[in-house]
């Protein structure tokens, strides 16, 4: 069965470069294995249905809906305005504001694409209007967007937690310190570039300006606070938190800021359904493929090879970093997660690696992959928003990979950066 599965995977890998939807290619590969292996077609339907019937997975469409509502309710511009007042006085002020705004927005959307496409539109326009190069504006927007899925709430963390049967609350907490480290590392890089290029800065704000910006953004900034306290105070689960976040976003848009109309809801819901459909199709098809991999003993074979090659947890994590960084260059993050989790996670557990620590490393690698060519989806989004070529965004983004890779190395080499907070809050 192992040979059969490897043959089918080889055909599948070649086929995806010819343009079929990835979920369809995965589903056909799984169906082909079951057919040639003589397994009943009923197993296919049962596996897909079992995957879709997941309570934690309900959080995914709800967080997507929340992000879409917040992008339409005037929340993003208030977050960016507050970030600009806080750090705009630094050299290269709007670059720093771009990063800080992404940290705030990460606590509301949990998606790199939502950050780049929603908040990024505002950031890039503000930066180019003030004389910043479109290349720098787009590159920094793409790089800071990777913080979105690391700081909770996080759609990729939910998908990972469901697929790897790991605590979603623990994964959320694990991302807080690394996410802040990513922001700090990017700001240090910006500082060096700003001094070299003599980038502009805003006047130092007075207390009146700071208070006005804080007052305007207050209710938007409360979103991550409410979610964080509710989740880890035991008030609601991650799935229930997503529903509460949607309700809160609607209250902000309709009642408090009044920049959102009920007539906007149908389009937003349709956009959410479309995105959710793609996500669910990928999750279900990948689950089927993972089931076929388990039947064929491929994960066990690969695990034995990796264990023999990487006989210590640190060596294994370094190998995984290389694998995921390379995979991230060619495959969309969600698809890569769903395919590789069944192969790599059992080996990590066998080597005694904390599953929350491994999950954070897994997601962080693939988020870096969203800004690496040739399949960096965030690069495509920011190129479109900035109205420049993909090649220009790619070249401009390369220097910003350095601080992100430094943070990845720190998290890999020192597990407490990702495990201390979950252990302190949730206990072990």
Buried (B, 14 or more C-beta within 10 A) or exposed (E): BBEBBEEBBEEBEEBBEEEEEBBEBBBBBBBBBBEEBEBEEEBBEEBBEEBEEBEBBBBBBBBBBBBBBBBBBBBBBBBBBBBBBBBBBBBBBBBBBBBBBBBBBBBBBBBBBBBBBBBBBBBBEBBBEBEBBBBBBBBBBBBBBBBBBBBBBBBBBBBBBBBBEBBBBBBBBBBBBBBBBBBBBBBEBBBEBBEEEEBBBBEEBEEEBBEBBBEBBEBBBBBBEBBBEBBBEEEBBBBBBBBBBBEBBBBBBBEBBEBBEEEBBEEBBEBBEEBBEBBBBBBBBBBBBBBBBBBBBBBBBBBEEBBEEBEEBEEBBBBBBEBBBEBBBBBBBBBBBBBBBBBBBBBBBBBEBBBBBBBBBBBBBBBBBBBBBEBBBBBBBBBBBBEBEBEBBBEBBEBBBEBBBBBBEBBBEEBEBBBBBBBEBEEE
